[in-house]
Amino acid sequence: MAMDLYYDPVVDEHVSSPMGLMAPVWYLAPQRPDVARSAWELAVGLTGLDGDKPPTGDQPGLLADPGFASLLALQTGEFDDGPVRDRLWEVIDGLHEPTSDSDVGEFTYGFGLGEPHPRGQLNARVMAGWVCTPGAWSRIFNAGPGRRFTDPTVEGVDFPDVALSEARWDSSILHLAAQPRNASIAGRRSAMQATALPSDGCWTLLRPDGTSEVVNVIDGSATLEIGVDGGRYQLHR
């Protein structure tokens, strides 16, 4: 059984998925959530993730297959944040070689492929499923962007050496926290740009230790320097 993911009329080529309804679930979720959920529930039932016994699946190796397991992980974040999700991640962490590389600051899955570099597409699916909460994927398409493109934002982050674990505007305060890529970078200070701030003039950057500094905002923009140690900073008027 296969279903077309798309058709290319120029070369008359049907690009299909051998997994039937599994592959298109991510596309169907925002448009036909009833169909998408039915297909996801079928996969959950086949793998035994909704039961009490160890989830191995009626078909040998079903959850051991990297393609199937990564697709199911991708979709489960959209539909469940309870026992099914918890059991699936137990299986993925047990079967698919979770690996943390402290030198490069990466967490990846090897999927038993024996390759020198982690498989990007499979890891992207799994990580998208990990961060997704129920309905979050569908809301991107159906709820609109809100103030996402007009609220203050942060630019010029020294990624991948520096990653923001928090960058959030709550209508009056910009909350920031930065994590280091590895131990050699921890504790450094890093500059970045806050843009689209609602007013110019003197703002205050509150540091995690309770001290503060005055930040001059010009044309809605200001340069901030924060510690790369996970500490939380607050920029406010």
C-alpha positions in Angstrom: 0.0 0.0 0.0 1.3 3.5 -0.9 0.1 7.0 -1.0 1.4 9.9 -3.2 3.2 12.6 -1.2 3.2 14.7 -4.4 3.0 14.3 -8.2 5.4 16.0 -10.6 3.6 16.6 -13.9 6.8 17.8 -15.6 8.5 14.4 -15.4 5.3 12.4 -14.8 6.6 11.1 -11.5 4.5 10.0 -8.5 6.5 10.3 -5.3 4.9 7.9 -2.9 5.3 6.6 0.6 5.3 2.9 1.3 3.9 3.7 4.8 0.4 4.4 3.5 -1.3 7.1 5.6 1.7 7.4 8.1 3.8 9.8 6.0 1.0 12.3 5.1 -0.3 12.6 8.7 1.9 15.7 9.3 0.4 17.3 6.2 -3.2 16.3 7.0 -3.1 17.4 10.7 -3.8 21.1 10.0 -6.3 20.4 7.2 -8.1 17.2 8.2 -7.3 16.5 11.9 -9.9 13.7 12.0 -8.2 11.8 9.3 -4.7 12.5 10.6 -5.6 11.4 14.1 -7.2 8.2 12.8 -4.0 7.3 11.0 -1.9 8.1 14.0 -4.2 6.0 16.3 -3.9 3.1 13.8 -0.1 3.3 14.1 -0.2 3.5 17.9 -2.5 0.4 18.0 -0.2 -1.5 15.7 2.9 -0.8 17.9 1.1 -1.5 21.2 1.9 1.9 22.6 -1.7 2.2 23.9 -1.6 -1.0 25.9 0.0 -2.3 29.0 2.5 -4.8 27.5 6.0 -3.8 26.2 5.4 -1.9 23.0 7.0 -4.0 20.3 4.3 -3.9 17.6 2.5 -6.7 15.9 5.0 -6.6 13.1 8.6 -7.6 14.1 10.9 -4.6 14.1 8.2 -2.0 13.6 9.4 0.4 16.2 13.0 -0.6 15.5 12.7 0.8 12.0 14.2 4.3 12.0 11.9 5.6 9.4 8.7 4.4 11.1 9.8 5.3 14.6 10.9 8.9 13.6 7.6 9.5 11.8 5.6 8.3 14.8 7.6 10.5 17.1 7.0 13.5 14.9 3.3 12.9 14.9 2.8 11.9 18.5 3.8 15.4 19.8 0.9 16.8 17.9 -1.7 14.3 19.3 -0.6 13.2 22.8 1.3 14.4 25.9 0.4 11.5 28.1 1.2 7.7 28.4 1.5 7.1 24.6 4.1 9.8 24.3 6.0 8.6 27.4 6.1 5.0 26.2 7.2 6.0 22.7 10.1 8.0 24.0 11.1 5.1 26.3 11.3 2.9 23.2 13.2 5.5 21.1 15.7 6.2 23.9 16.2 2.4 24.3 16.5 1.4 20.7 17.9 4.3 18.7 21.2 5.2 20.2 20.7 8.6 22.0 24.1 10.3 22.0 25.2 13.5 23.6 28.4 15.1 22.3 29.6 17.6 24.8 32.4 18.9 22.5 30.1 20.0 19.7 27.1 20.6 22.0 24.8 18.3 20.1 22.3 15.6 21.2 21.4 13.2 18.4 20.2 9.7 17.6 22.3 7.2 15.6 19.4 4.9 14.7 21.8 1.9 14.4 22.9 3.1 11.0 26.7 3.0 11.7 27.2 6.3 9.9 29.9 8.9 10.7 27.3 11.7 10.9 23.8 11.6 12.5 21.1 11.2 9.9 19.6 14.7 9.6 16.1 14.0 8.4 15.5 11.3 11.0 16.8 13.5 13.8 14.8 16.4 12.6 11.6 14.4 12.8 12.3 13.1 16.2 13.3 16.5 17.6 10.2 18.2 16.1 8.1 15.6 17.8 9.9 16.2 21.1 9.3 20.0 21.2 5.7 19.8 19.8 2.8 20.0 22.2 -0.7 18.8 21.2 -2.2 21.0 18.5 0.9 23.2 18.2 1.6 22.2 14.6 -1.9 22.8 13.4 -2.1 26.2 15.1 0.8 27.4 13.0 -1.5 27.2 9.9 -4.9 27.9 11.5 -4.4 30.4 14.2 -2.4 33.0 12.4 0.9 34.6 13.5 -0.5 36.9 16.1 2.1 39.5 17.0 5.0 37.2 16.2 6.4 39.4 13.4 5.8 42.7 15.2 6.9 42.0 18.8 10.5 42.6 19.9 13.0 39.9 18.8 16.6 39.0 19.1 19.2 38.9 16.2 22.9 38.3 15.8 23.2 35.4 18.2 26.6 33.7 17.9 25.0 30.4 17.1 26.0 27.5 17.4 28.5 28.6 20.1 25.6 30.3 21.8 22.0 29.2 21.9 19.1 31.0 23.5 17.1 28.8 25.9 14.7 31.6 26.5 13.8 34.6 24.3 10.3 35.8 25.2 8.5 39.1 25.2 5.6 39.4 27.6 4.3 42.8 26.5 6.7 44.8 28.7 9.8 42.7 29.4 12.2 40.9 27.1 13.3 37.7 28.9 16.6 36.2 27.8 18.8 33.2 28.7 21.8 31.8 26.8 23.4 28.4 26.9 27.0 27.5 25.8 27.8 25.0 23.1 30.3 23.3 25.4 32.3 23.9 28.6 35.0 25.9 26.9 32.4 28.6 26.1 30.5 28.5 29.4 30.7 31.8 31.4 31.7 34.0 28.4 29.7 37.1 27.6 28.1 37.4 24.2 26.6 40.3 22.4 23.3 40.3 20.5 20.8 42.7 19.1 17.3 43.4 20.5 15.1 44.8 17.7 11.5 46.2 17.3 11.4 47.4 20.9 8.4 49.6 21.4 10.1 52.8 22.5 13.5 54.5 22.4 15.5 55.9 25.3 16.9 54.4 28.4 16.0 50.8 29.3 17.3 48.6 32.1 18.9 45.2 31.7 18.5 43.2 34.9 21.2 40.6 35.5 20.7 37.2 37.3 22.7 38.4 40.3 20.3 41.4 40.8 22.6 44.0 39.4 21.6 46.1 36.4 22.8 48.4 33.6 21.3 51.1 31.5 20.8 50.2 27.8 20.2 52.9 25.3 17.5 52.0 22.7 17.8 53.8 19.4 15.2 53.3 16.6 13.8 50.3 18.5 17.2 48.6 18.6 19.8 48.0 21.3 23.0 45.9 21.7 22.9 43.6 24.8 25.7 41.6 26.3 24.7 38.6 28.5 26.5 35.8 30.1 26.5 32.4 28.4 25.7 30.4 31.5 22.0 29.8 31.5 21.3 32.8 33.8 18.1 34.8 33.1 18.2 38.4 32.0 15.3 40.9 31.7 15.2 44.0 29.6 12.5 46.4 30.6 11.7 50.1 30.4 
